[in-house]
């Protein structure tokens, strides 16, 4: 696992604690629930802990006590603009969520809640916007800590960020799971979450083997320790286990947040700490200079402040007014006598010091400028599967002879990845808002990243798909190379135990043929493929999966179906398979071959050895260099063109890199791609570098599939999006009397169902049953089955009420299975049953053999059932919920995990909505 050590860098921490609010209920109808005096203690203890930790200097910590929204924004931007190493944002106060639960609002001092059909949060910072500001910082790593009610709702905001480079930089620690309110504690001590966090920052975190506390406190260990402690010792206001959450990109980059007290160095000492960051990225000369200037300016500010205090406290303002002589002193004697003369001497020394400081800063800056001019900064956008290799190549280029003159870099490169389908749409249809975003609905700068100078898609066909051919005006021009510069075939990555033994049997067959042979060898084997909307390799796999002609897309998708959404990238897919040994041993993955050489950076556990089989009808990856030009972006066109040309020639091996015959191992970008397992783009597609045959690859797998066409890729993507047509979902809402304490607010049962509606489109059909036995029927229809506008469905759920009766889950589920099986009799549309319950009436399931009867029905009807239990043990092995979901091919969710997010995912897989 990568580790980021911020010591010795220019770091910033903004600690925001809102303990006092201007508008509180009941005095103000639209106010927040109340004051939070405990939060004031949070800031004091956290500042001390961070200062003792040795990562952040006192001058790098800014404390904002009960700021108004405008002041918070100003402080946030200031911290984001000045951070270069670690940027830490801590917030404690009230956190609010809308009824849909898809956002978190951090409520500042002037917060109000304007109620109506849709709640409006005035004086509150939308977490989406907070992330946008943080993402614009030049900080290498960003850590956000939220101690507020509903903090876990920030997870969905983080997960919705499409740019992997932003998610990779930002780690979020949330005090509690989504849609849960928490007690702030008493007024004389910090809040429970922050109190425990400070204790861990100060005393350290025990390692996973329980063999003591390490000297360093890391983000991941801190998050895990907080979750373990809080879930054991505290409960949310709903009575559930209090479970802090965290989010960090996979593979994670762990961040050093502090050094525990007494860890073998003087508290607050940084001289030793700077020398110990072996895993930290070296600080460049320009960064060191900026860090030095920041320290000098801070020292200058301290000197000036001391001078001001000395002048006002010792000399006094009267000394500047000649007419204000003291009446009791002899004429000609200035007030203060020797003290004044000493003060004057001190002031002269301080003034001299300030002059020297100013000289040193100016002189040092001037010498830095004279030595190296500012390099041209290029922005490089690439496919997420290629991002790691492209970043390695860019990092190698920056220090190569092709990019340096006299020790100075001629250009810099910022590499970032984004979803392939979003990039194609952005370049083809959204170049205007990419330059000038005008609404939250369409904002490529937010969803993809800055306007690129260079784009490296996974195939040349992707560049063709991004060209604008309509009559609408475009503000971007794409100039792709005539040919790709590297190649990687798509392979079926199989566990060694179920792969073909001979190389001949692993080549020369179609994907369907290879899968048929796999099924004969192991009937339990499955195949998975990443998200076709996110990477080119997954879309190429989909082209092969559907095959030519009029494919049965529904059947094809069913053959790679899995629980939950598909992995975003091939790397993510290979990362997650080892989480379950049985799955790892029995699952094949459609991925690009190079990942079997370079790895995926997450090999923390023992993984099953794999071998590659080579389908001859799945097009391979063909990375292509594309120059991107923007209308109006020609201010430094000549310099930018020169920088792009030099990198292009170095990367593709078409120019003189200045390093040929230099004795260095890496001469150009193709060598970097070769090390990561790529092949030559033409001829026999030989490997660009030698690789060990133990990796399970075949040097010459025979004739490859033809190159992908733009039309074939677009067709496959549209077929994927419309696979099986609109969905059908039947929601069963437990409305029995025991649900009364789990009913109100976005975290209550109706609110949870409302949050899942975003996955349903206007063509999907769905209905809601209220499950409580008041008469002969085990349910009452709350929303009739059919297509609905989301607002109409939400209003129906707003009218749901708890009934003074028990639920009959057996009767309701049996009726639901019969109903949905009847509706799906004549088509292959996706269907789903959702039962949201507190499990209090499970006795109706287990009596009289009901459960066995229901399990038989679930196995035969073919309708997946999601059992969503508002109970942390609802999905324990052997429980009815778990058995019903397994029998039906559905999923069991309980509050031990993120039930809300899981339910949203399951509904979205069935429906055609935007979420």
C-alpha positions in Angstrom: 0.0 0.0 0.0 1.3 3.5 -0.8 1.9 5.8 2.1 1.9 9.6 2.1 4.0 11.4 4.7 3.3 15.1 4.7 6.1 16.1 7.1 8.4 18.7 5.7 5.8 19.9 3.1 3.6 23.0 3.1 0.5 21.7 4.8 -2.8 23.3 5.9 -5.6 22.4 8.3 -8.9 24.2 8.6 -10.8 23.3 11.7 -14.4 24.4 11.7 -16.5 24.1 14.8 -20.0 25.6 14.9 -21.1 25.6 18.5 -23.3 28.7 18.3 -26.2 29.2 15.9 -28.2 32.4 15.3 -31.5 30.5 14.6 -32.6 27.6 16.8 -35.9 25.9 17.4 -38.4 26.4 18.9 -37.7 30.1 19.0 -37.2 30.2 15.3 -39.4 27.9 13.3 -36.8 27.5 10.5 -33.9 27.2 12.9 -31.6 24.3 13.6 -32.4 21.8 16.4 -30.2 23.6 19.1 -26.9 24.9 20.2 -23.8 22.6 20.4 -21.6 23.8 23.3 -19.6 20.5 23.2 -18.2 21.5 19.7 -16.3 24.5 21.3 -14.3 21.9 23.3 -13.6 19.9 20.1 -11.5 22.7 18.6 -9.3 23.2 21.6 -8.4 19.6 22.1 -8.0 18.9 18.4 -5.6 21.9 17.9 -3.4 20.6 20.8 -3.4 17.0 19.4 -2.4 18.2 15.9 0.3 20.5 17.1 1.7 17.7 19.3 1.5 15.3 16.3 4.3 17.0 14.5 2.8 16.9 11.0 1.2 20.3 11.1 2.9 23.4 12.5 0.9 25.8 14.6 1.0 28.4 11.9 -0.5 25.9 9.4 -3.6 25.4 11.5 -6.6 27.7 11.1 -9.5 27.6 13.5 -12.9 28.9 12.5 -15.2 29.2 15.5 -18.9 29.3 14.5 -18.4 31.0 11.1 -21.1 32.2 8.9 -21.3 30.6 5.5 -19.5 33.4 3.6 -16.7 33.3 6.2 -16.4 29.5 5.9 -16.1 29.7 2.1 -13.4 32.3 2.4 -11.4 30.3 4.9 -11.8 27.1 2.9 -10.6 28.7 -0.3 -7.6 30.3 1.5 -6.6 26.9 3.0 -7.1 25.1 -0.4 -5.0 27.7 -2.2 -2.1 27.6 0.1 -1.7 23.8 0.8 0.8 21.8 -1.2 1.3 18.7 0.9 -1.6 17.8 3.2 -4.9 19.7 3.3 -7.1 18.7 6.3 -10.6 19.9 6.7 -12.5 19.2 10.0 -16.1 20.1 10.5 -18.2 19.7 13.7 -21.7 21.1 13.9 -25.2 20.3 12.5 -25.4 18.2 9.4 -28.6 18.1 7.4 -29.9 16.0 4.5 -32.7 16.5 2.0 -35.5 14.0 1.8 -33.7 12.1 -1.0 -30.7 11.7 1.2 -28.4 12.3 -1.8 -26.5 15.2 -0.3 -25.1 16.5 3.0 -25.3 20.1 4.0 -22.9 21.5 6.6 -24.8 24.0 8.6 -23.0 27.2 9.6 -23.8 29.8 12.2 -26.4 31.5 10.0 -28.1 28.3 9.0 -31.9 28.1 8.4 -34.1 25.3 7.0 -36.8 26.7 4.7 -39.5 24.1 4.6 -41.8 23.3 1.8 -42.2 20.6 -0.8 -38.4 20.5 -1.0 -36.4 21.6 2.0 -34.0 24.5 1.3 -30.9 24.8 3.4 -29.8 28.5 3.8 -26.5 29.3 5.5 -25.2 25.8 4.9 -22.4 24.5 2.7 -23.4 21.8 0.2 -20.8 19.0 0.6 -20.6 18.6 -3.2 -19.5 22.2 -3.5 -17.0 21.7 -0.6 -15.4 18.9 -2.6 -15.2 21.1 -5.7 -13.2 23.7 -3.8 -11.0 21.1 -2.2 -10.4 19.4 -5.6 -9.0 22.6 -7.0 -6.3 22.7 -4.4 -2.7 21.8 -5.4 -2.4 19.7 -2.2 -1.1 16.2 -2.8 -3.5 14.7 -0.3 -6.8 15.9 1.1 -8.4 14.5 4.3 -11.9 15.5 5.4 -13.2 14.7 8.9 -16.9 15.3 9.5 -18.4 15.1 13.1 -22.1 15.8 12.6 -25.4 14.1 12.3 -25.9 12.3 9.0 -22.1 12.5 8.3 -22.2 9.2 6.4 -24.3 10.8 3.6 -21.1 12.4 2.5 -20.0 9.0 1.3 -22.5 9.0 -1.6 -21.3 12.5 -2.6 -17.7 11.2 -2.7 -18.7 8.1 -4.6 -20.5 10.2 -7.2 -17.3 12.0 -8.1 -16.5 10.6 -11.5 -12.8 11.8 -11.6 -10.6 9.0 -10.1 -7.8 11.5 -9.6 -10.0 13.5 -7.3 -11.2 10.4 -5.4 -7.6 9.2 -5.2 -6.5 12.5 -3.5 -9.5 12.9 -1.1 -10.1 10.6 1.9 -13.2 11.2 4.0 -13.8 10.1 7.6 -17.4 10.4 8.8 -18.5 10.2 12.4 -21.6 8.1 11.8 -23.3 6.0 9.1 -25.7 7.7 6.6 -29.1 9.0 7.8 -28.4 8.7 11.5 -28.5 11.4 14.2 -26.0 11.3 17.0 -25.8 12.7 20.5 -23.3 15.6 20.9 -22.7 14.7 24.6 -22.7 17.1 27.5 -21.7 20.8 27.4 -18.5 20.4 29.4 -16.6 18.0 27.2 -15.9 17.3 23.5 -18.3 15.3 21.4 -17.9 11.5 21.7 -16.4 11.0 18.2 -13.9 13.8 18.4 -12.9 13.0 22.0 -12.0 9.4 20.9 -10.3 10.6 17.7 -8.1 13.0 19.7 -7.2 10.2 22.2 -6.1 8.0 19.3 -4.1 10.8 17.7 -2.3 11.4 21.0 -1.8 7.9 22.3 -1.5 6.0 19.0 -3.5 3.2 17.4 -2.8 -0.5 18.1 -1.7 -2.5 15.1 -4.1 -5.1 13.7 -2.2 -8.0 15.5 -2.6 -6.2 18.8 1.1 -6.1 19.4 1.3 -2.5 20.5 0.9 1.0 19.2 2.9 2.2 16.3 4.6 5.6 16.4 2.7 7.0 13.4 -1.0 7.5 13.3 -2.4 6.7 9.8 -5.7 7.6 8.3 -6.9 4.0 7.6 -5.9 2.7 11.0 -7.5 5.7 12.7 -10.7 5.1 10.8 -10.8 1.4 11.7 -10.0 2.0 15.4 -12.8 4.6 15.6 -15.3 2.3 14.0 -14.4 -0.5 16.3 -14.6 1.6 19.5 -17.7 3.7 18.6 -19.8 0.8 17.4 -19.0 -1.1 20.7 -19.5 1.8 23.2 -22.1 4.1 21.6 -25.5 4.1 19.9 -27.2 6.4 17.5 -30.4 8.2 18.4 -32.2 5.4 16.5 -30.7 2.9 18.9 -28.4 1.3 16.3 -24.7 0.7 16.7 -22.8 4.0 16.1 -20.5 3.1 13.2 -18.1 5.8 11.8 -17.5 5.4 8.0 -14.6 6.2 5.8 -14.0 6.5 2.1 -10.7 6.3 0.2 -9.9 5.2 -3.4 -8.9 1.6 -4.1 -6.0 1.0 -4.0 -5.8 3.3 -1.0 -3.0 5.8 -0.2 -2.6 5.9 3.5 -1.8 9.3 5.0 0.3 10.0 8.1 -1.8 12.3 10.3 0.5 12.5 13.4 3.1 10.9 15.7 1.9 9.7 19.0 3.2 11.4 22.1 6.4 9.9 23.5 7.3 8.2 20.3 11.0 8.7 20.5 11.2 12.4 19.5 10.6 15.7 21.2 6.9 16.6 20.9 6.6 19.1 18.1 10.0 18.5 16.7 10.1 18.4 12.9 13.8 18.1 12.2 13.8 14.4 12.8 10.4 13.9 11.2 11.5 15.5 7.9 14.2 12.9 7.5 12.0 9.9 8.2 9.5 10.2 5.3 11.1 7.6 3.2 7.9 6.8 1.4 6.9 10.4 0.8 7.3 11.9 -2.6 10.5 14.0 -2.8 9.9 17.7 -2.5 10.9 19.6 -5.6 13.1 22.6 -5.6 10.2 24.9 -6.4 8.2 23.4 -3.6 11.1 23.7 -1.2 11.4 27.3 -2.2 7.7 28.0 -1.7 7.8 26.3 1.6 10.8 28.4 2.6 9.1 31.6 1.6 6.0 30.6 3.5 8.1 30.0 6.7 9.9 33.3 6.2 6.7 35.2 5.7 5.2 33.6 8.8 8.3 34.6 10.8 8.0 38.1 9.4 4.4 38.3 10.5 5.3 37.2 14.0 8.1 39.8 14.2 5.7 42.5 13.1 3.1 41.4 15.6 5.7 41.5 18.4 6.7 44.9 17.3 3.2 46.1 17.3 2.6 44.8 20.8 5.8 46.3 22.0 5.0 49.7 20.5 1.5 49.8 21.8 2.3 48.3 25.2 5.6 49.9 26.1 5.9 53.1 24.1 2.1 53.7 24.0 0.1 55.7 21.5 0.7 58.9 23.5 4.4 58.9 22.5 3.4 59.7 19.0 1.5 62.9 19.9 3.9 65.7 20.9 1.1 67.7 22.5 0.3 64.8 24.9 3.2 65.3 27.4 2.5 63.8 30.9 1.6 66.6 33.3 3.7 65.2 36.2 7.0 64.7 34.3 9.6 67.4 33.8 9.7 69.0 30.4 12.1 67.2 28.0 11.7 63.8 29.6 9.9 61.3 27.5 7.5 58.9 29.2 9.2 55.6 30.1 12.8 56.7 30.5 15.2 53.8 30.1 12.3 51.4 29.1 11.5 53.6 26.1 15.1 53.8 25.0 15.4 50.0 25.3 12.1 49.7 23.4 13.5 51.9 20.7 16.6 49.7 20.4 14.5 46.6 20.2 12.3 48.2 17.5 15.4 49.1 15.5 16.7 45.5 15.8 13.2 44.3 14.7 13.2 46.7 11.8 16.6 45.5 10.7 15.5 41.9 11.0 12.4 42.7 8.8 14.7 44.4 6.3 16.9 41.3 6.2 14.0 39.0 5.9 12.5 41.0 3.0 15.9 41.1 1.3 16.4 37.4 1.8 13.0 36.5 0.4 13.4 38.8 -2.6 16.9 37.7 -3.3 16.1 34.0 -3.0 13.1 34.3 -5.2 15.0 36.3 -7.8 17.8 33.8 -7.9 15.2 31.0 -8.3 13.6 32.8 -11.2 16.9 33.5 -12.9 17.9 29.8 -12.6 14.7 28.2 -14.0 11.8 29.8 -15.7 8.3 28.5 -15.0 7.6 25.3 -17.1 4.6 25.0 -19.4 2.0 22.9 -17.6 0.2 20.4 -19.8 -3.0 18.6 -18.9 -3.3 15.0 -19.9 -6.6 13.2 -19.8 -6.7 9.4 -20.2 -8.8 6.3 -19.9 -9.0 5.1 -16.2 -7.5 1.7 -17.1 -4.4 3.4 -18.6 -4.1 6.1 -15.9 -1.4 4.3 -13.8 0.9 3.5 -16.8 0.4 7.0 -18.3 1.3 8.6 -15.0 4.4 6.5 -14.7 5.4 7.6 -18.2 4.7 11.3 -17.4 6.7 11.1 -14.2 9.7 9.5 -16.1 9.5 12.1 -18.8 9.6 15.1 -16.4 13.1 14.3 -15.3 14.4 13.0 -18.7 16.9 14.7 -21.0 14.0 15.3 -23.4 12.4 17.7 -20.9 15.3 19.3 -19.1 17.8 22.0 -20.0 20.5 23.0 -17.7 18.8 21.2 -14.8 15.5 23.0 -15.4 12.3 21.4 -16.4 10.8 22.7 -19.7 7.3 21.4 -19.0 5.1 19.8 -16.3 2.3 17.3 -16.9 -0.9 16.8 -14.8 -2.4 13.3 -15.5 -6.0 12.5 -14.7 -8.5 9.9 -15.7 -12.3 10.1 -16.2 -15.1 7.8 -17.4 -14.8 7.0 -21.1 -18.5 7.6 -22.0 -18.5 10.9 -20.1 -15.3 12.1 -21.9 -16.7 11.2 -25.3 -19.9 13.1 -24.6 -18.0 16.0 -23.1 -15.8 16.5 -26.1 -18.5 15.8 -28.7 -21.5 17.6 -27.2 -20.3 19.8 -24.2 -17.3 21.7 -25.3 -19.0 25.0 -24.6 -20.0 24.3 -21.0 -16.6 22.7 -20.5 -15.1 26.1 -21.1 -17.8 28.1 -19.3 -20.0 26.0 -17.0 -23.4 27.6 -16.7 -25.4 25.1 -14.6 -25.0 22.2 -12.2 -26.7 19.9 -14.7 -23.9 20.0 -17.3 -20.5 20.7 -15.9 -17.6 18.8 -17.5 -15.1 20.7 -15.4 -16.6 19.2 -12.3 -17.4 15.7 -13.7 -14.3 15.1 -15.9 -11.7 17.7 -15.0 -9.9 20.6 -16.6 -9.7 21.1 -20.4 -7.0 18.8 -21.6 -4.2 19.5 -24.0 -3.6 15.8 -24.6 -6.0 12.9 -24.5 -5.0 9.3 -24.6 -8.1 7.1 -25.0 -8.0 3.3 -24.9 -8.7 3.0 -28.7 -8.4 5.2 -31.8 -12.1 4.5 -32.4 -13.0 6.3 -29.1 -11.3 9.4 -30.6 -13.5 9.1 -33.6 -16.6 8.7 -31.4 -15.8 12.0 -29.7 -15.7 14.1 -33.0 -18.7 16.4 -33.4 -20.4 15.9 -36.8 -23.6 17.9 -36.1 -24.5 21.4 -36.9 -24.0 22.6 -33.3 -21.0 24.8 -32.7 -18.0 23.2 -31.2 -15.2 24.8 -29.3 -12.7 21.9 -29.4 -10.6 20.3 -32.2 -9.2 16.8 -31.9 -6.0 15.8 -33.7 -5.5 12.0 -33.2 -2.4 10.3 -34.4 -2.8 8.1 -37.5 -2.0 5.0 -35.6 -1.8 3.8 -31.9 1.5 3.7 -30.1 0.9 0.5 -28.1 -1.4 -2.5 -27.9 -2.8 -4.9 -25.3 -5.2 -7.7 -26.2 -8.3 -8.4 -24.1 -8.0 -11.7 -22.3 -10.2 -14.0 -20.2 -8.1 -14.0 -17.0 -8.8 -17.4 -15.4 -7.9 -18.9 -12.1 -5.1 -21.4 -12.8 -7.2 -24.3 -11.4 -9.9 -24.0 -14.0 -7.9 -22.8 -17.0 -7.0 -24.9 -20.0 -3.7 -26.8 -19.6 -2.2 -26.3 -23.1 -1.4 -23.0 -24.8 -3.1 -24.3 -28.0 -6.4 -24.6 -26.2 -6.1 -21.1 -24.7 -6.0 -19.4 -28.2 -7.7 -19.6 -31.6 -11.3 -19.5 -30.3 -14.1 -17.0 -29.9 -15.2 -15.7 -26.5 -18.3 -17.8 -26.7 -16.2 -20.9 -27.5 -13.8 -20.3 -24.6 -16.7 -19.7 -22.2 -18.4 -22.9 -23.4 -15.2 -24.9 -22.7 -14.9 -23.2 -19.3 -18.5 -24.3 -18.4 -17.7 -27.9 -19.3 -14.7 -27.9 -17.1 -16.4 -26.2 -14.1 -20.2 -25.7 -14.1 -19.9 -23.3 -11.1 -17.5 -20.9 -12.9 -18.6 -17.4 -13.6 -17.4 -14.5 -15.8 -17.3 -10.8 -14.8 -16.7 -7.7 -16.8 -16.2 -4.1 -15.6 -18.5 -1.1 -16.3 -18.7 -0.5 -20.1 -19.5 3.1 -19.5 -16.4 3.8 -17.6 -13.5 2.2 -19.5 -12.8 1.4 -23.1 -11.6 -2.1 -22.3 -14.9 -2.9 -20.7 -16.8 -1.6 -23.7 -14.5 -3.7 -26.0 -15.3 -6.7 -23.8 -19.0 -5.9 -24.3 -18.6 -5.8 -28.1 -17.1 -9.3 -27.9 -19.7 -10.4 -25.4 -22.7 -9.4 -27.6 -21.1 -10.7 -30.8 -22.0 -9.6 -34.4 -25.6 -9.2 -35.7 -28.7 -9.0 -33.6 -27.4 -10.3 -30.3 -29.6 -11.4 -27.4 -28.3 -8.6 -25.2 -30.4 -9.6 -22.2 -29.0 -13.2 -22.2 -25.5 -11.8 -22.7 -25.8 -9.5 -19.7 -27.3 -12.2 -17.6 -24.2 -14.3 -18.2 -22.0 -11.7 -16.6 -24.5 -10.5 -13.9 -23.3 -10.1 -10.4 -24.6 -8.9 -7.0 -24.2 -5.1 -6.9 -22.9 -2.8 -9.6 -20.0 -3.8 -11.8 -16.5 -2.7 -10.9 -15.6 0.6 -12.5 -12.2 -0.5 -13.9 -10.5 -3.7 -14.8 -8.0 -3.0 -12.0 -10.9 -2.6 -9.5 -12.3 -5.9 -10.7 -9.1 -7.8 -10.1 -8.7 -6.0 -6.8 -12.0 -7.1 -5.4 -12.0 -10.8 -6.5 -9.6 -11.9 -3.7 -11.9 -10.5 -1.1 -13.7 -13.9 -1.2 -11.5 -16.9 -1.7 -14.3 -19.0 -3.3 -15.1 -16.2 -5.8 -11.4 -15.7 -6.6 -11.0 -19.4 -7.4 -14.1 -19.7 -9.6 -14.4 -16.4 -11.5 -12.9 -15.4 -14.8 -12.4 -11.7 -15.6 -12.5 -10.0 -19.0 -9.6 -7.6 -18.7 -6.7 -6.1 -20.7 -3.7 -8.4 -20.8 -1.2 -5.8 -19.5 -2.8 -5.9 -16.0 -1.6 -9.5 -15.6 1.9 -8.1 -15.8 1.8 -4.7 -14.1 -0.6 -5.8 -11.4 -3.3 -3.6 -9.9 -1.6 -2.2 -6.8 -3.9 -3.8 -4.2 -2.3 -7.2 -3.6 -2.5 -7.1 0.2 -3.9 -10.6 0.3 -3.0 -13.9 -1.3 -4.6 -14.1 -4.7 -5.3 -17.1 -6.9 -2.7 -17.5 -9.7 -4.2 -16.7 -13.1 -3.7 -17.6 -16.7 -4.8 -15.8 -19.8 -7.0 -17.1 -22.6 -7.2 -15.1 -25.8 -10.5 -14.8 -27.5 -10.1 -14.0 -31.2 -13.2 -11.9 -31.6 -12.7 -9.3 -28.8 -10.9 -6.2 -30.0 -7.8 -5.1 -28.0 -6.7 -1.9 -26.4 -4.9 0.5 -28.8 -3.8 3.6 -26.8 -3.7 6.6 -29.1 -2.2 10.1 -28.7 -4.7 12.9 -29.4 -3.8 16.6 -29.4 -6.7 18.6 -28.1 -7.1 22.3 -29.1 -9.6 24.7 -27.6 -11.1 27.8 -29.2 -9.6 30.8 -27.6 -6.8 28.8 -26.0 -4.0 30.1 -28.2 -2.4 32.7 -25.9 0.7 30.5 -25.5 0.1 28.3 -28.5 3.7 28.1 -29.7 5.1 27.1 -26.3 2.3 24.7 -25.7 2.6 23.1 -29.1 6.4 22.7 -28.6 5.8 21.1 -25.1 3.1 18.7 -26.6 5.4 17.8 -29.5 8.3 16.9 -27.3 6.2 14.7 -25.0 4.5 13.1 -28.0 7.8 12.2 -29.6 9.3 10.9 -26.3 6.2 8.9 -25.5 5.6 7.3 -28.9 9.3 6.7 -29.7 9.0 8.8 -32.9 11.6 11.4 -32.0 15.1 11.9 -30.5 14.7 11.7 -26.8 18.2 12.8 -26.1 18.8 9.6 -24.1 19.6 7.1 -26.7 22.8 5.2 -25.8 22.8 7.0 -22.5 23.0 3.8 -20.5 19.7 4.5 -18.8 17.2 1.7 -18.6 14.2 3.7 -19.8 14.9 5.6 -23.1 11.3 6.6 -23.9 7.7 6.2 -23.1 7.4 2.9 -25.0 9.9 1.4 -22.5 7.6 2.4 -19.6 4.6 0.9 -21.4 6.7 -2.2 -22.1 7.5 -2.6 -18.4 3.8 -2.6 -17.7 3.1 -5.4 -20.1 2.1 -3.6 -23.4 2.9 -4.9 -26.9 3.9 -3.3 -30.1 0.9 -1.7 -32.0 1.5 -3.6 -35.3 3.0 -6.6 -36.9 3.0 -9.7 -34.6 2.3 -7.5 -31.6 5.5 -8.6 -29.8 5.9 -7.5 -26.2 7.7 -4.2 -25.9 9.7 -5.7 -23.0 10.5 -9.3 -22.0 8.3 -10.8 -19.3 8.3 -14.0 -17.2 6.2 -16.7 -18.7 5.1 -17.5 -15.1 2.7 -14.6 -15.4 0.4 -16.9 -17.4 0.7 -15.1 -20.7 1.4 -16.4 -24.2 4.0 -14.5 -26.3 2.3 -15.2 -29.6 -1.4 -15.9 -29.1 -2.1 -16.0 -32.9 -4.2 -13.8 -35.0 -5.8 -11.0 -33.0 -9.3 -9.6 -33.4 -9.7 -6.7 -35.8 -9.6 -3.2 -34.5 -12.8 -1.9 -32.9 -14.9 0.4 -35.0 -16.6 3.6 -33.6 -20.0 2.4 -34.8 -19.6 -1.0 -33.1 -18.6 0.6 -29.8 -21.5 3.1 -29.9 -24.0 0.3 -30.7 -22.7 -1.9 -27.9 -22.9 1.0 -25.4 -26.5 1.8 -26.4 -27.4 -1.9 -26.2 -25.9 -2.1 -22.8 -27.8 0.9 -21.6 -31.1 -0.4 -22.9 -30.5 -4.1 -21.9 -33.8 -5.8 -21.2 -35.8 -2.6 -21.4 -37.5 -0.8 -18.5 -37.6 -2.5 -15.1 -40.3 -3.5 -12.6 -39.9 -3.0 -8.9 -42.4 -3.9 -6.1 -41.6 -2.2 -2.8 -43.0 -3.8 0.4 -42.9 -1.4 3.3 -43.3 -2.8 6.8 -45.9 -0.5 8.4 -46.5 -2.5 11.6 -46.6 -0.8 15.0 -43.0 -1.8 15.8 -41.8 0.5 13.0 -42.9 3.7 14.8 -39.4 4.5 16.0 -37.9 3.9 12.5 -40.3 6.0 10.5 -39.5 9.7 10.5 -36.9 11.7 8.5 -34.7 10.6 5.6 -33.3 7.8 7.7 -36.8 6.4 8.4 -38.3 3.6 6.4 -40.3 5.8 3.9 -37.3 8.1 3.5 -35.0 5.2 2.7 -37.4 4.0 -0.1 -37.5 7.6 -1.4 -33.8 7.7 -1.7 -33.8 4.6 -4.0 -36.3 6.1 -6.5 -33.5 7.9 -8.4 -32.6 4.6 -10.0 -36.0 4.4 -11.7 -36.9 6.2 -14.9 -40.2 7.3 -16.3 -40.6 4.1 -18.3 -40.0 1.8 -15.4 -43.0 0.4 -13.6 -43.1 0.2 -9.8 -45.5 0.2 -6.9 -45.5 0.2 -3.1 -47.4 -2.1 -0.7 -47.9 -1.2 3.0 -47.4 -4.4 4.9 -49.5 -4.6 8.1 -52.4 -7.1 8.6 -55.6 -5.2 9.4 -57.9 -7.6 7.7 -57.9 -10.5 5.3 -55.1 -9.1 3.1 -51.5 -9.0 4.3 -50.9 -5.7 2.5 -52.6 -2.5 1.3 -51.7 -0.7 -1.9 -49.9 2.5 -1.1 -48.8 3.3 -4.7 -50.5 1.5 -7.6 -48.2 -0.5 -9.9 -47.1 1.4 -13.1 -44.9 4.2 -14.4 -44.7 7.3 -12.1 -43.1 10.7 -11.8 -40.7 10.7 -8.9 -42.5 13.5 -7.2 -45.8 11.6 -7.3 -44.2 8.5 -5.8 -42.5 10.6 -3.0 -45.8 12.2 -2.1 -47.4 8.8 -1.8 -44.6 7.7 0.5 -45.0 10.9 2.5 -48.6 9.8 3.2 -47.5 6.4 4.5 -48.3 5.8 8.2 -47.6 3.2 10.9 -50.6 1.0 11.7 -51.6 -0.6 15.0 -51.1 -4.1 13.7 -48.5 -6.8 13.1 -46.9 -7.5 9.7 -47.4 -10.7 7.9 -44.1 -11.0 5.9 -45.0 -14.5 4.7 -48.3 -13.5 3.2 -46.9 -10.3 1.7 -43.8 -11.9 0.2 -45.8 -14.9 -1.2 -48.3 -12.5 -2.9 -45.5 -10.3 -4.2 -43.7 -13.3 -5.8 -46.9 -14.4 -7.5 -47.7 -10.9 -8.7 -44.3 -10.2 -10.2 -43.9 -13.7 -11.8 -47.3 -13.0 -13.5 -46.2 -9.6 -14.8 -43.0 -11.0 -16.2 -44.5 -14.0 -17.9 -44.3 -12.7 -21.4 -41.1 -10.7 -21.5 -37.5 -10.7 -20.1 -37.6 -7.3 -18.4 -35.6 -7.0 -15.1 -37.7 -7.4 -12.0 -37.1 -6.9 -8.3 -39.0 -7.2 -5.0 -37.8 -5.0 -2.1 -39.0 -5.7 1.5 -38.0 -3.1 4.0 -38.7 -4.4 7.6 -37.5 -4.3 11.2 -37.8 -8.2 11.4 -40.0 -7.9 14.5 -42.7 -10.1 13.0 -40.4 -12.9 11.7 -42.5 -15.4 13.7 -45.0 -15.3 10.9 -42.2 -16.5 8.6 -41.0 -19.4 10.7 -44.4 -20.8 11.8 -46.2 -23.8 10.2 -43.5 -24.5 7.6 -44.0 -21.1 6.0 -40.3 -20.4 5.5 -39.7 -23.6 3.5 -42.7 -22.9 1.4 -41.6 -19.4 0.7 -38.0 -20.5 -0.1 -39.4 -22.9 -2.7 -41.5 -20.2 -4.3 -38.5 -17.8 -4.3 -36.3 -20.4 -6.1 -39.0 -21.1 -8.8 -40.5 -17.7 -9.6 -37.2 -16.2 -10.8 -37.7 -12.8 -9.2 -34.8 -11.5 -7.0 -35.8 -10.3 -3.6 -33.9 -7.7 -1.7 -34.4 -8.1 2.1 -33.5 -4.8 3.7 -33.5 -5.2 7.4 -33.4 -2.2 9.8 -31.5 -4.4 12.1 -27.7 -5.0 12.3 -28.2 -8.8 12.5 -30.9 -9.2 9.8 -28.5 -10.8 7.3 -26.7 -13.1 9.7 -26.1 -16.6 8.4 -29.2 -18.7 8.7 -31.6 -15.8 9.4 -34.8 -15.8 7.3 -33.8 -12.6 5.5 -30.5 -14.1 4.3 -32.1 -17.4 3.2 -34.9 -15.7 1.3 -32.5 -13.4 -0.6 -30.2 -16.2 -1.4 -32.9 -18.5 -2.6 -34.3 -15.8 -5.0 -30.9 -14.7 -6.3 -31.3 -11.3 -4.6 -29.4 -9.5 -1.9 -29.6 -9.2 1.8 -29.0 -5.8 3.4 -28.9 -4.7 7.0 -27.6 -1.8 9.1 -24.3 -3.5 9.7 -23.4 -2.2 6.3 -24.6 0.8 4.3 -28.1 -0.3 3.7 -29.2 2.9 2.0 -26.4 2.8 -0.6 -26.9 -0.9 -1.2 -30.6 -0.5 -1.8 -30.0 2.4 -4.2 -27.6 0.2 -6.2 -29.9 -2.7 -6.4 -32.9 -0.6 -7.6 -30.6 1.3 -10.1 -29.5 -2.1 -11.6 -33.1 -2.9 -12.3 -34.4 0.5 -13.4 -33.4 3.0 -16.1 -33.0 6.1 -14.0 -30.1 8.5 -13.9 -28.7 7.5 -10.5 
